């Protein structure tokens, strides 16, 4: 897919992978609709990218809100006329063991991580189908096939994104809209800032781990390469490949081993 002069919608565009994608897609000549809950972040990013000849618009929205997402889809079409690429990237996490998690927090995460993807696909798909070529990119995680302690809500949501995307891929296979599923490994983003933790110990551990991870810019470059090559599945970082193959080779024992290794690294 040639993204020059095409219009891309990015959710969670205010920081991390979303912001890195926005910068790199703009540099490649794409027009952008930046969506994020934090209006200050996307306004700053839009101002940064406004020096290009691309059309850049910023739209503050809660992706978990069905009606708001439907309205934003109409607003984006009014502003841009059409869209060719949808990147469902917005996400949060909830640190801590399931017994410690509040159900309200569990639902909060699932509404963003999973239903945010569903809402994006539901309301932008009709517009994507009007183009001769279009693509949906849904961001799952390496935790979309590997479950670990302290991440029950996050893993459940990313497994759901994976299953939904694989089904959607099959449904749209004979249409002009293709689907790409992204499984990042560790990424050094501000996920901690926007997420909730059951304890300071979990927050401290994962903040340290994420600081050693791949940069959002590297991950964004891999995603764009996958878009250009019309791939269905993209993985980033060696841990994403390693954990997938461990689970493929031995689903039961692989899960036990990976789970125990993560718990050991956390000192629990």
Order of alpha helices (4+ residues) and beta strands (2+ residues): beta-alpha-beta-alpha-beta-alpha-beta-beta-alpha-alpha-beta-alpha-beta-beta-beta-alpha-beta-alpha-beta-alpha-alpha
